[in-house]
Amino acid sequence: MTLQSLISTLLDADEAEGRRLLTTIVTQLNAEDLAQLVDRIKRAADQQWITDAYLSFVLSGHLMAIGELSEQKSYHALGLMARGDALRRLD
C-alpha cells in the first residue's frame, strides 16, 4: 500500500478501522515514511477542523494510534493536540 493510498483509506476510516489498519502498517514503515504519514494526517486534521470537526476528531485518533504503535511520544502528543482542537470546535 502506498503512502497516498494509506492516507486516503484513513480519511474514510473510523477510529477502530484506522487502528486495525495502522496496527499492521506502522511497523512496516521506515522512519521517514512514518514522519510523512504523521505530517499529512496532521495537516488533514488541521484543515478539517474548520469544515468537518468530527473528521478532525477521528484523524486525531489515528495520530494517537500511530504514536502508541510506534512508541513515539511526539506523534501521540500531536494527536492529543489535534483532538483538543477538534473537541473545542465540536463544543
Disulfide bonds with the S-S distance in Angstrom:
none
